[in-house]
């Protein structure tokens, strides 16, 4: 019986209270702040990963487009990567004019570091000059054939666009954590 009285007195105490103590409010606010912080960090990471994925996919598509354009038009096409200014351009080899983008028809120049590519940067390139595609789709670096795969550009030290001597082009994610090796 004594246990029943204690339980009912605690229950009646909790039911008859008219508010919360300051400590209870502070504990709830701290818990909410921790949860909010954890959620915002997760959302921020998701946004950055999405931007990186979009940028890498765009770069891959543009390099493949340059190769296809060279073959379809029987004209050599250059891909010029500028690591310092975080951009790449695609130009016709013979007259140096910009290739029109397949998306909007504007000059094919992609600038990272702002807008939809905020927080994205070109961290390295294994080209040391220009990547060209001949009218047969053969890739050349600075006008010469190459024997090993080459990283055209590396984004945020996490993913890079790789061109093989055969003309095959693909994305490679850095699984080792040591940055993009070129």
URCOR-V529094 format. One record per run of one state. SS is the DSSP state (A for helix, B for strand, O for the rest). FROM is the first residue (numbers start at 0). TO is the last residue. If there is no record, write none. Layout:
ss & from & to
SS & FROM & TO
SS & FROM & TO
//
This chain:
ss & from & to
O & 0 & 0
A & 1 & 15
O & 16 & 20
A & 21 & 72
O & 73 & 75
B & 76 & 81
O & 82 & 85
B & 86 & 91
O & 92 & 96
B & 97 & 97
O & 98 & 98
B & 99 & 99
O & 100 & 105
B & 106 & 106
O & 107 & 107
B & 108 & 110
O & 111 & 113
A & 114 & 116
O & 117 & 120
B & 121 & 123
O & 124 & 128
B & 129 & 132
O & 133 & 137
B & 138 & 140
O & 141 & 142
B & 143 & 143
O & 144 & 148
B & 149 & 154
O & 155 & 157
B & 158 & 162
O & 163 & 167
B & 168 & 172
O & 173 & 181
//
